[in-house]
């Protein structure tokens, strides 16, 4: 699954967060045997998670 959002230049740096959002997402995805990747190209930020179906055999 991938989610893309445009990066807002007007809000960049003005909203403080806990800084744990992506760390928490990665921990949850990895605990299910998946992988999480993040990237940004130009004005688009992308978060992608790859999960195996429940009960699937890994080759």
C-alpha positions in Angstrom: 0.0 0.0 0.0 1.3 3.5 -0.8 0.1 6.9 0.2 1.2 10.1 -1.5 0.7 13.7 -0.3 1.9 16.9 -1.8 4.3 18.7 0.5 2.9 22.1 1.7 5.5 24.8 1.6 3.3 27.1 3.7 3.1 24.6 6.6 6.6 23.1 6.5 8.2 23.5 9.9 5.3 25.3 11.4 3.6 22.3 12.9 5.4 20.5 15.8 4.8 16.8 16.2 6.1 14.1 18.5 8.5 12.9 15.8 7.5 9.3 16.4 4.9 8.9 13.6 7.1 7.1 11.0 9.0 5.2 13.7 5.8 3.9 15.1 4.5 3.0 11.7 7.7 1.1 10.8 7.6 -0.8 14.1 4.0 -1.9 13.5 4.6 -2.9 9.9 7.9 -4.8 10.8 6.1 -6.6 13.7 3.8 -8.1 11.0 6.8 -9.2 8.9 6.5 -6.3 6.4 8.6 -3.4 5.3 8.0 0.3 5.3 9.7 2.8 3.1 9.4 6.6 2.8 10.6 8.9 0.1 10.1 12.4 -1.3 10.5 13.5 -4.9 9.9 17.1 -5.8 6.8 18.1 -3.9 5.4 14.6 -3.2 6.0 12.6 0.0 5.3 8.9 -0.2 4.9 6.2 2.5 4.8 2.6 1.2 4.1 -0.6 3.3 4.5 -4.1 2.0 2.8 -6.8 4.0 2.4 -10.6 3.5 -1.1 -12.0 3.6 -1.9 -13.8 6.8 -0.9 -17.5 6.5 1.1 -16.9 3.3 4.2 -19.1 2.8 7.4 -17.1 2.2 9.6 -18.5 -0.6 
